[in-house]
């Protein structure tokens, strides 16, 4: 079972990946520096992907993804 506290909802719009809100600083509609292909590569893979949020420069390690959520390697703060 995926721990909900480690998950982050995301949306793909055109060829960009957005999160509705940064879990660290609270900024809304954050464009992540990854592409939809990289999100698909995370699904069920043993690969990990580091992402740096452009709003607050916090680094997060992504370990898995599904159609709605990105899974991080640590619990995320909820503002």
C-alpha positions in Angstrom: 0.0 0.0 0.0 1.3 3.4 -0.9 1.5 5.8 2.1 -0.6 8.8 1.3 1.7 11.1 3.3 4.4 10.5 0.7 2.2 11.2 -2.3 1.8 14.3 -4.3 -1.0 14.9 -6.8 0.0 16.0 -10.3 -1.5 17.0 -13.7 -0.2 16.9 -17.2 -1.2 19.9 -19.3 0.1 19.8 -22.9 3.7 18.5 -22.3 4.2 20.0 -18.8 3.8 18.4 -15.4 2.2 20.6 -12.7 1.4 20.1 -9.0 -1.5 22.0 -7.6 0.5 23.2 -4.6 4.1 22.9 -3.4 4.1 20.8 -0.2 7.0 22.9 1.1 6.3 26.6 0.5 2.6 26.5 -0.5 3.0 28.1 -3.9 0.1 27.1 -6.2 0.3 25.7 -9.8 3.9 24.7 -9.7 5.5 23.6 -13.0 7.9 20.7 -12.3 11.1 20.4 -14.3 10.2 16.9 -15.6 8.4 15.7 -18.7 5.4 13.4 -19.0 7.7 10.6 -20.4 9.8 10.7 -17.2 6.6 10.3 -15.1 5.6 7.3 -17.2 9.1 5.9 -16.7 8.7 6.0 -13.0 5.6 3.8 -13.0 6.6 0.4 -11.6 10.3 1.0 -12.2 13.2 0.7 -9.9 14.6 4.1 -11.2 14.4 7.2 -9.0 14.2 10.8 -10.2 15.3 13.8 -8.3 13.1 17.0 -8.7 13.9 20.5 -7.5 10.9 22.6 -7.0 11.5 26.0 -8.8 9.5 28.0 -6.2 11.5 27.2 -3.1 14.4 25.1 -4.5 13.6 22.1 -2.3 14.9 18.8 -3.6 12.6 15.8 -3.7 13.3 12.2 -4.7 10.5 10.6 -6.7 10.3 6.8 -6.5 7.1 5.9 -8.3 4.0 7.3 -10.0 0.5 6.4 -11.1 -2.0 8.2 -13.2 -2.8 10.7 -10.4 0.0 10.8 -7.8 3.8 11.0 -7.6 5.3 9.0 -4.8 8.3 10.5 -2.8 10.8 8.7 -0.7 9.8 10.7 2.4 6.7 12.2 4.0 5.7 15.6 2.5 4.7 18.6 4.6 1.2 19.7 4.0 0.7 23.5 4.3 
